Amino acid sequence: MYRKALKMEGFEGVEKRLEMAFSTGARLRQKLTEEALAGILEPVECYIISSKSEEHVDAYLLSTSSCFVHDDRIIVKTCGKTTIFKCMAGIIRTASPQVVTSVLYTRGEFIWPEKQPSPHKSLADENAHLKELVKSIPGLKVMDPLVTGNENMWHVLGAFSTAEVKAEEDVVTVEMSMKGLDTEKASVFFKKTSSNMTEASGVKCIFPGAKLDAYDFEPCGYSMNGVEGKAVSTIHVAPEVGSSFASFEVFGYDFKRGKKFNEVVTQVLATFKPKKFTLTIHSTTVRLNGNEPEFLLDLGGYTCSEKKVKHLGHGSIIYYCF
Ligand SMILES: C[S@@+](CC[C@H](N)C(=O)[O-])C[C@H]1O[C@@H](n2cnc3c(N)ncnc32)[C@H](O)[C@@H]1O
């Protein structure tokens, strides 16, 4: 019965993701206490559900996705009708006097763009708003937006320091945005007293070595953060019938030496069996083209309909649509 109601209501699972990097010595984790972060997220209209502090990162589960705080970088990911740009000023104030070296904003195509609050109804409005916000940050150059060409679009906006940045360690982020989940797979994410979603879905097996912090929403929905040394993973699911959506992200894994990229993607797809999905690989310093041996994809049953490569101020993004 409630499934019917949820179908009518729907939930905008597609996330807005903001990543801000800072100059050396930012010590963000020390400055951005949980209390400070909760205050900074208030205007965004999301709250902290739980947190886990590990050696290299503070990982927060939010009412609408996740936040990861590293010493020199923060990633905020929110969905629903949240207004993510409203946390920028607070983060910059807290990190001061260290300066922002890059701002990266990515999101998929909303299921209901018309229901988003301003400026999130369109990429043009978001870009204009972000440009205004970064005007106050010295030395940042706004990049041309990347918009992919088909219905399952991916949007990338950003601004990068024009100054030489220190030779930093490359960090790779992989994001998957999945729509039209298999009904049986999605049904696991409706709360039952007899099982927890992490075990029942198979999510636990994707990163067996990670320390997980997961939350089963009522009557449905799921969020998970995983931390493994410097690397993090995060999964979010809105299983509502008719608008089912799941996202997957890993940040900081070394696919040259550790986990096998194609295996991870295959496992994620087996967990959700989406009708369609997008996949992006972002490298903070390397100009990737997607033909690197560690990123080759062989996904039986899925055909790539689009691939795009975008070189950013520092690094690059590769986008695939399946
Ligand atoms: C887990 S949250 C995160 C969504 C994520 N961005 C995704 O992949 O869809 C969204 C799911 O939890 C459900 N939910 C239940 N209570 C919620 C709450 N208080 N705030 C946000 N979502 C809630 C929503 O209906 C939806 O199915």
PDBQT file of the ligand as one rigid body, heavy atoms in Angstrom, charges set to zero:
ROOT
HETATM    1  C1  LIG A 401      18.755   7.309   1.412  1.00  0.00    +0.000 C 
HETATM    2  S1  LIG A 401      18.316   8.918   1.060  1.00  0.00    +0.000 S 
HETATM    3  C2  LIG A 401      19.637   9.200  -0.067  1.00  0.00    +0.000 C 
HETATM    4  C3  LIG A 401      19.290   9.272  -1.458  1.00  0.00    +0.000 C 
HETATM    5  C4  LIG A 401      20.405   9.199  -2.469  1.00  0.00    +0.000 C 
HETATM    6  N1  LIG A 401      20.834  10.438  -2.948  1.00  0.00    +0.000 N 
HETATM    7  C5  LIG A 401      20.003   8.274  -3.575  1.00  0.00    +0.000 C 
HETATM    8  O1  LIG A 401      20.807   7.591  -4.090  1.00  0.00    +0.000 OA
HETATM    9  O2  LIG A 401      18.843   8.233  -3.910  1.00  0.00    +0.000 OA
HETATM   10  C6  LIG A 401      16.884   8.840   0.089  1.00  0.00    +0.000 C 
HETATM   11  C7  LIG A 401      15.958   7.678   0.309  1.00  0.00    +0.000 C 
HETATM   12  O3  LIG A 401      15.600   7.618   1.675  1.00  0.00    +0.000 OA
HETATM   13  C8  LIG A 401      14.181   7.862   1.854  1.00  0.00    +0.000 C 
HETATM   14  N2  LIG A 401      14.009   8.635   3.088  1.00  0.00    +0.000 N 
HETATM   15  C9  LIG A 401      13.288   8.232   4.159  1.00  0.00    +0.000 A 
HETATM   16  N3  LIG A 401      13.351   9.161   5.133  1.00  0.00    +0.000 NA
HETATM   17  C10 LIG A 401      14.122  10.183   4.660  1.00  0.00    +0.000 A 
HETATM   18  C11 LIG A 401      14.554  11.423   5.203  1.00  0.00    +0.000 A 
HETATM   19  N4  LIG A 401      14.202  11.820   6.407  1.00  0.00    +0.000 N 
HETATM   20  N5  LIG A 401      15.318  12.225   4.437  1.00  0.00    +0.000 NA
HETATM   21  C12 LIG A 401      15.698  11.835   3.198  1.00  0.00    +0.000 A 
HETATM   22  N6  LIG A 401      15.324  10.664   2.641  1.00  0.00    +0.000 NA
HETATM   23  C13 LIG A 401      14.548   9.833   3.360  1.00  0.00    +0.000 A 
HETATM   24  C14 LIG A 401      13.737   8.568   0.588  1.00  0.00    +0.000 C 
HETATM   25  O4  LIG A 401      12.368   8.368   0.344  1.00  0.00    +0.000 OA
HETATM   26  C15 LIG A 401      14.635   7.873  -0.442  1.00  0.00    +0.000 C 
HETATM   27  O5  LIG A 401      14.142   6.609  -0.783  1.00  0.00    +0.000 OA
ENDROOT
TORSDOF 0
